[in-house]
Amino acid sequence: MTLLDYLISVDARTALMGRMMQKLGVDKQLKSVPDHAGVTNRAVDRCRSCGHQDECSTWLDEHQQADVPPDYCRNRDLIARLQDAAGQS
């Protein structure tokens, strides 16, 4: 894998995380948590190390609305906590 391929892959996974947060309605809540930058960086790291990029992209394309992320989502616990904080659960 070239450096460019790696950077494209990282950007694609970061975009998937953003789409997932928006799809589940917690993107604004994420921005308001204490240590927003640290929490976001750890969420991005979990997404980057996930082996389900293609499945995630397909899931996001197929679901107009969702209450919970797919079972394989490595940010599932974070999303649940953000939903609880926003009163969505």
JOMO-V555011 format. One record per residue. N is the residue number from 0. PHI is phi in whole degrees, 0 to 359 (none if undefined). OMEGA is omega as a letter, one per 40 degrees, with the letter a starting at -180 (* if undefined). D_LAST is the distance of its C-alpha to the last C-alpha in Angstrom with 2 decimals. Layout:
BEGIN
N;PHI;OMEGA;D_LAST + N;PHI;OMEGA;D_LAST
END
This chain:
BEGIN
0;none;i;41.04 + 1;281;i;42.35 + 2;300;i;40.85 + 3;297;i;40.00 + 4;301;i;38.25 + 5;298;a;36.23 + 6;297;i;35.27 + 7;296;i;34.28 + 8;297;i;32.14 + 9;298;i;30.41 + 10;297;i;29.82 + 11;296;i;28.47 + 12;290;i;25.93 + 13;296;i;24.90 + 14;296;i;24.52 + 15;298;i;22.32 + 16;298;i;19.94 + 17;299;i;19.93 + 18;297;a;19.38 + 19;296;i;16.41 + 20;298;i;14.75 + 21;293;a;15.70 + 22;301;a;14.72 + 23;265;i;11.06 + 24;72;a;11.29 + 25;244;a;11.38 + 26;298;i;15.18 + 27;289;i;15.67 + 28;297;i;13.34 + 29;300;a;15.42 + 30;289;a;18.52 + 31;256;a;17.76 + 32;283;i;17.25 + 33;301;a;20.40 + 34;56;a;22.72 + 35;311;a;21.17 + 36;297;i;24.17 + 37;294;i;24.01 + 38;297;i;20.33 + 39;295;i;20.97 + 40;300;i;24.21 + 41;293;i;22.76 + 42;296;i;20.10 + 43;297;i;23.05 + 44;299;i;25.15 + 45;297;i;22.72 + 46;294;a;22.61 + 47;297;a;26.40 + 48;269;a;27.06 + 49;280;i;25.09 + 50;263;a;27.37 + 51;246;a;25.19 + 52;302;a;25.95 + 53;294;i;27.38 + 54;297;i;24.68 + 55;297;i;21.99 + 56;300;i;24.02 + 57;296;i;24.46 + 58;301;a;20.79 + 59;297;i;20.02 + 60;292;a;22.99 + 61;273;a;22.06 + 62;249;i;18.44 + 63;287;i;18.29 + 64;222;i;14.54 + 65;203;i;11.99 + 66;262;a;8.36 + 67;223;i;9.57 + 68;285;i;12.93 + 69;297;a;15.95 + 70;303;a;16.74 + 71;279;a;19.50 + 72;295;a;17.61 + 73;284;i;18.76 + 74;255;a;16.02 + 75;304;a;13.21 + 76;295;i;12.62 + 77;299;a;12.93 + 78;299;i;10.48 + 79;298;i;7.75 + 80;295;i;9.16 + 81;294;i;9.35 + 82;295;i;5.82 + 83;299;a;5.44 + 84;296;a;8.73 + 85;270;a;8.13 + 86;73;a;5.74 + 87;268;a;3.79 + 88;265;*;0.00
END
